[in-house]
């Protein structure tokens, strides 16, 4: 698969959902950030993304709700080293009544490069019965506002082509 050619300036239009400096314990035998930590970074970025729609930990607890990752893909583009400053930006791709399809872009601010892209399909869940469920109307409406803005961008989302909401 050919790596996407997305200028970093284009990514600045996307909301930043997470930022960190890569700690020493993320180092692997090759001297860079071990691949297991990419998923950890993306996992940490997920909650701030969902909080933008009103899905906070307090909301989940009060409503017996949560979410399930159904599928994801990580595209590794450029090495990340210990001490590098990373920013994660989010782009929504699609939504159905129960699912959200989105991308997270890991930007290595220290090196000025796109390091990785995470593509995910996640579902809203009713945890009282442990099943997927429709997004509440107010949550869906907040998602739709961001989705419309992201669909209006002048560059195509680099989706893998096998996932959808």
C-alpha positions in Angstrom: 0.0 0.0 0.0 1.4 3.4 -1.0 1.8 5.7 2.0 -0.6 8.7 1.9 0.8 12.0 0.8 -0.9 14.4 3.3 0.9 17.6 4.0 1.0 18.3 7.7 -0.7 21.6 7.2 -3.8 19.8 6.0 -3.9 17.8 9.3 -4.0 21.1 11.3 -7.7 21.5 10.3 -8.4 18.4 12.4 -9.1 18.5 16.1 -6.1 17.5 18.3 -7.3 14.9 20.7 -4.1 13.8 22.5 -0.5 14.9 23.0 2.5 13.3 24.6 6.3 13.1 24.7 7.4 9.5 24.2 8.8 8.1 27.5 11.9 5.9 27.8 9.9 2.8 28.7 8.4 2.8 25.2 11.8 2.0 23.7 12.3 -1.4 22.0 15.4 -3.4 21.0 15.6 -1.4 17.7 15.9 1.9 19.6 12.5 3.3 18.6 9.0 3.3 20.0 7.8 -0.3 20.1 4.8 -1.1 18.0 2.7 -2.1 21.1 2.7 1.6 22.3 1.2 2.9 19.1 -2.1 1.2 20.0 -1.7 2.5 23.6 -1.4 6.0 22.3 -4.4 5.6 20.1 -6.4 4.1 22.9 -5.5 7.2 25.1 -6.6 9.5 22.2 -10.0 7.7 21.9 -11.6 9.1 25.1 -10.9 12.8 24.4 -12.3 12.2 20.9 -15.5 10.8 22.3 -15.7 13.4 25.0 -16.2 16.0 22.2 -19.6 14.3 21.5 -20.6 14.2 25.2 -19.5 10.6 25.8 -17.5 11.2 29.0 -16.7 8.5 31.6 -19.5 10.1 33.7 -22.0 9.8 30.9 -21.1 6.2 30.4 -21.5 5.4 34.1 -24.8 7.3 34.4 -26.3 5.6 31.3 -24.9 2.1 31.6 -23.2 2.7 28.3 -19.8 2.3 26.7 -18.2 1.4 23.4 -16.7 -1.6 21.6 -13.9 -1.4 19.0 -15.1 -3.7 16.2 -12.1 -3.4 13.9 -9.0 -1.3 13.5 -5.9 -1.0 11.4 -2.6 0.8 12.1 -0.5 2.1 9.2 3.1 2.7 10.3 4.7 5.4 8.2 7.8 6.9 10.0 9.8 5.9 13.0 9.1 7.5 16.4 11.9 7.8 18.9 12.1 8.2 22.6 11.6 11.9 23.6 9.7 12.8 20.4 6.7 15.0 20.8 3.5 13.5 19.3 0.2 15.0 18.6 -2.9 12.9 17.6 -5.6 14.4 15.4 -8.9 12.9 14.6 -11.0 12.8 11.4 -14.5 11.2 11.2 -15.2 9.2 8.0 -18.7 7.9 8.5 -21.4 7.0 10.9 -24.4 4.6 11.1 -27.0 4.4 13.9 -24.7 2.3 16.0 -21.1 2.7 14.6 -18.5 5.4 14.0 -15.7 5.1 11.5 -12.8 7.4 12.1 -9.1 8.0 11.6 -6.4 9.1 14.1 -3.3 10.7 12.7 -0.1 10.5 14.8 2.0 13.5 14.0 5.6 13.5 15.1 6.0 17.2 15.9 9.7 16.8 16.7 10.6 15.4 13.3 7.8 17.1 11.3 6.4 13.9 9.9 3.2 11.9 9.9 4.3 8.8 11.9 1.2 6.6 11.8 -2.5 6.4 11.0 -5.1 4.5 13.0 -8.4 3.5 11.3 -11.2 2.3 13.5 -14.8 1.3 13.5 -16.3 1.6 17.0 -19.8 1.0 18.2 -21.9 2.5 21.0 -22.9 -0.2 23.5 -25.6 -0.7 26.1 -23.5 -2.3 28.8 -26.6 -3.5 30.8 -27.1 -6.1 28.1 -23.5 -6.0 26.6 -24.8 -5.3 23.1 -24.4 -2.6 20.5 -27.0 0.1 20.5 -27.9 3.2 18.6 -26.1 6.4 19.6 -28.4 8.7 21.6 -29.8 11.5 19.4 -27.8 14.3 21.1 -24.6 12.3 20.7 -25.3 11.4 17.1 -26.1 15.1 16.3 -22.7 16.2 17.7 -21.0 13.5 15.6 -22.8 14.7 12.5 -21.6 18.2 13.0 -18.0 17.1 13.0 -18.6 14.6 10.3 -20.0 17.3 8.0 -16.9 19.5 8.6 -14.6 16.6 7.8 -16.4 15.6 4.7 -16.0 19.2 3.5 -12.2 19.0 3.7 -10.3 19.3 0.4 -8.4 16.0 0.7 -9.6 12.4 0.8 -9.4 10.4 4.0 -6.8 7.6 3.5 -9.0 4.8 4.4 -8.0 1.1 3.9 -11.2 0.4 1.9 -12.4 -2.6 3.9 -14.0 -0.9 6.9 -17.2 1.1 7.1 -19.7 2.2 9.7 
